[in-house]
Amino acid sequence: MQKRLTTADCACFSLRKASRMMTQAYDHYLQPSGLTNTQFSLLVVASKLNPVSITELADQLAMDRTTLTRNLQIVKRAGLVQVRPGRDARTKDVQVTTKGLKALEKALPLWEQAQGKVIDSLGNAHWRELVKELRTLAEIGRSLH
């Protein structure tokens, strides 16, 4: 007899549910900055690799190019990034603008508040173990397709 599966048995469902709940919480904390958590993450990664190709940015964010392009349009319209031709005609590079860096400066203390509450709730050791396990799950997910 086959075991009847529930959503509680599904790694993907559980991770997506946790991700949605955490995204909502971080969005709440970041609200005064005018950035969503997705925009904040995009700007953080882009600023570290400034400039960065759209392909590399999508890879670093584990985001498909279509979703990334949609998110880039929002931050581009807000003047937070520039998208320019890359090294060859087939690529485009993303560069965080001065306005984007200022938005990150404003958002960082808000993100730190949210991050601190999560770590305080879990405890440092549990937090470090969770991050390690999430990285492992990300690699497993990458290898499954």
N, C-alpha and C positions, 0 to 999 in steps of 0.2 A: 504494500500500500504506500502510495506516494504522500509525502508530507505536504500539507496545504500551506502554500506560501502566503505571507502577508507583507505589507509594505515595511513592517519592522524588520523583516529578514533581508531587505534589499539594501546593499551598501550604497548604491547610487541614490535611492530615495532618501536614506538617512543623511547622506552628505549634502544633498541639495536642500533638504529641509533645514539643516543646520546652517547652510550657507545663506539661505534666504533670511533666516532669523538674525544672523550676525550682520548681514548687509543692511537690514532695516535698522538695527541698533547703531551701526557705524554711521549710516545716513543721518540718523537723528542727531548724533553728536556733531557731525560735519555740517549740518544745516546752516549755522551762522556764517560759514565760509562761502556758501553758495555752490559748493562742490558736492557731488555724490561720492560714495566710496569708489565706484567704478572710475569716475573722472580723477579722483585723487590718486588711485593706483596707477592709472595710465600716466598721469603727470609725474609721479615718483619715478617710474621705470624710465620714461622718456628723458627725464632730467638727468638721470644717472648715466645714460648712454648718449647724451645730447651731442650731435644729432644721431638719429637711429632710423634705419630703414623700416618701412611699414612691415615688411616680412619678419624682421628681427623683433620688432615690438610685439607683433601678434604672437610670435613664438614665446617670448619672455612672459607674456600675459596669459599664455595658453588659451588664446582667443582666436576664433576663425577670422579671416580677413574681412569678411562682410560685416560682422559685428563690430570689429575694430574700426572699420571705415565709418560706420554709422556713429560710433562714439567719438571718433576724431572730428567729424563734422560739427558736433556740438561744441567741443572745446575750441575748435578753429573759429567758429562764428563768434565765440566769446573773446577771441583774441589771445587765447592762452597758449596756442601752438601755431606754428606755420608748417605747411606741407609744401615741400619744394622738390624739384627734380633731383634724383639721386646721382650716383656716379655714372650711370649709363641711362639710356632712354627708357629702359624697362623698369626702373626703380624710382621710388619716391622716398624722401627722407622727412622725418618729423623732427622739428626743433621747438623746444619750449621757449616761449617769449619771456621778456622781462615781466610782463603782466602775469604770465603763467607761474613764474618763480615767486612772485609776490602772493599769488593765490595759494601756492603751496606753503609759504611762510605763515599765512593766516590760518590755514587748515591744520598744519602740523600739531600745534598744541591741543586742538580739539580731538584729533586722531589719537594723540598720546593719552588723553583722558579716557577714551573708549578702550584703548589697548591696555591701559593700567587697570581698569575695572575688570577686564577679562582675565588678566594674569592674576590679579588679587583673588578673584573668585575661584580660579583653578589651583593656585599655588604655583610657585616657580618650577618645581620639579615636574609636576603634571603638565604644565604649559610646554616645557622643553620636550617632553615625551610626545605630547600631542602634535607639535610641529614636526617632529621627526616622523611620526606615523603618517601625517598628512602628505609629507614629501614622498614617502614610500608609496602611498596610494596614488599620488599624481603620476609617479613613474609607472606603476602598474597600469593605470588608465592609458598612458601614452603607449605602452607596449601592446595593449589589447586591440589596437586598430592599425 
